[in-house]
C-alpha cells in the first residue's frame, strides 16, 4: 500500500531490452508503457528503424526515454554487467532453464535488484526471442494468456511486465476516497425510528403487521455504513414527506 | 500459469466497454489485448470511427471480436443488465465511492461473475471517463502507476485489466454464491431517475440547483451494493410518496 517510505529505487534498476524490433511505433509505445510504471532504462538491440517519427509519436509523454535509449548491435552488449536477466516468451521453447510467470519473475527481480541491474528482454513482434537469445537469459518469464491466441503486442507485453514490477515494488498507489464522518449509533437509530414513523404515516408500513420491511432497510444501510451527512440527507427527505402528509390531513 | 484446468468460463462474463474512443487503431489493439487473455465481449459507445481499417489492422488475430462488437450510442445501453460495473480511472476525480486497484477489482469481479455480466468501462484516450460516466459505475478501478506520468495507452490499460482478470480466474478462490440477487445496472438507474423525480416533486431537490444531492445518494447506494428486492422496496416507497403528492394537487 501507499507510503512515502516505499522504495521506488529498485524500479530504476530494471532495464528493458528490445531485440530487433521491426516497427518503431512499438518502440515508442514500449517506452510509454515503461514510463507509466516508473521504468526508464531502455536498450535497443539492432532496431530496424530508430530513431523514427513513429517511435516519438507513440511515446507521447515518455519521449525522454527514447532520447536516453542506448542502441547496441548485439544482445550481449545490452546485458553486459547485469545481475540477472529474464527473457520474455509467450510459450516455453527449447529452454532448459527456469520458467516463471511474469508475476513471480517480477517478485524475484525486485529481490535481486539489490545486487545490480535486472534486464527484461523482449524479442521481435513476429517471432519473439530466438532459442540462442533465450539461452543467454537466466530465466524465462511468460505472461499467462489465452491458449488459443497468446500473441500480445510487444508494447502490451512490456506494459504487463512493467506493471508487475511496480506492483512487486509495493507501489500499489490507490487514491482513496475522501474520508467522511461515520454516523453514530444513536444517529442511525434515530433515522430508523423516523423512517418507521414516516413509512407508517405513508401507509407503506403497517405497524401491526410490519413484516420484514424495517429489517431489510436496516440491513441495506448497515451494509453501506452510513455517514453523518447521509443520515442528515435521509432525515431531511423524511421531514419533507412529513410536511406533505400534515398538509393532506 | 495457463493450463486446461483453468476455469475460463467466468472470463466470458467480462465485458469491455470503450466510451467515445477517438482512434480506431486503439479499438483494434484493445480487442487484441482482450483476446490474448480470453475475453471476447466488446461494446463500443459512440466510437468516432468504426468499423475502420485501422481497427482491423491492429486487432490482428482478434478480428472476430470486432465483427461481434456491439455499437451503442449511450453508456447505459452498454451497461444494461450488468450485475456489476467498474470504471477505469487513472487519477482522482469527483468520485467518492469505492476505489480499488485493478488487482483487487479483478478478484472481486471474478467472484461477482456468478451473478451475471461484469462491465469494465474505459473512457477516451485524452480525458478518460467523465465524472457523470464514472458516477454510473459501481466502483472505480485504478492501475497503480508512476505519479509523474500515469497515462497508459487505452489498449495497454485494457491489457493490464484483462491480464489481471485471467490471473484472478486462475486463483480459484473458494467463495459462496450470494444469497440475494443483485440489482442490475438499469434497475439501479431506474431507481435514481425515480428518486430524482419524486425528490423534485417534494421540493427537496431543486433541478435547477441540484447541488450534490443525487451524487451523494448514488454514492451511498453504490457502497451498499443494491439487491433487486431492495430496489423494489425503495421504488415502492417512492410510488407511495407520488400517490400522496398527487392527492395534494
Interface residues (C-beta under 8 A of the other chain):
Chain A: X29 X32 X33 X35 X36 X37 X38 X58 X60 X61 X62 X101 X103 X142 X143 X144 X145 X146 X147 X148 X149 X150 X151 X152 X153 X155 X156 X159 X160 X163 X166 X167 X171 X172 X173 X174 X175 X176 X177 X178 X180 X199 X202 X203 X204 X213 X216 X217 X220 X221 X223 X224 X225 X226 X227 X229 X230 X233 X236 X237 X240 X241 X244 X245 X247 X248
Chain B: X1 X2 X4 X29 X32 X33 X35 X36 X37 X38 X60 X61 X62 X91 X92 X95 X96 X97 X98 X99 X100 X101 X103 X142 X143 X144 X145 X146 X147 X148 X149 X150 X151 X152 X153 X155 X156 X159 X160 X163 X166 X167 X170 X199 X202 X203 X204 X213 X216 X217 X220 X221 X223 X224 X225 X226 X227 X229 X230 X233 X236 X237 X240 X241 X244 X245 X247 X248
